[in-house]
């Protein structure tokens, strides 16, 4: 009898082989937090002079729920309906 692996409160992170731009994360993966699945993104940063991480490399992390609709972080919202209703043509 095999035991099913419980991946609650754990995850993976690996080098992003699809990175095309500097703004894309260096590492990507997924993580489970209290039973909720998230995408995980990580960028390698270096502490700025005078900061508490001065000169040290660290990971900057971002989580997004896997079940949330995917949106572009660079997309800018267009004008609302009320704005369009005020146009004279």
LINJOWO-V102707 format. One record per backbone hydrogen bond with DSSP energy under -0.5 kcal/mol. NH is the residue of the N-H (numbers start at 1). CO is the residue of the C=O. Records with the same first field share a line. If there is no record, write none. Layout:
NH = CO, CO
//
This chain:
7 = 5
9 = 32
10 = 7, 32
12 = 30
14 = 28
16 = 26
17 = 15
19 = 16
24 = 21
26 = 42
27 = 42
28 = 14
29 = 40
30 = 12
31 = 38
32 = 10
33 = 31, 36
34 = 32
36 = 33
38 = 31
39 = 64
40 = 29
41 = 62
42 = 27
43 = 60
45 = 43, 58
47 = 53, 56
51 = 48
54 = 51
55 = 47
56 = 53
58 = 45
60 = 43
61 = 59
62 = 41
64 = 39
66 = 37
68 = 65
75 = 72
83 = 80
84 = 80
85 = 81
86 = 82, 83
87 = 84
//
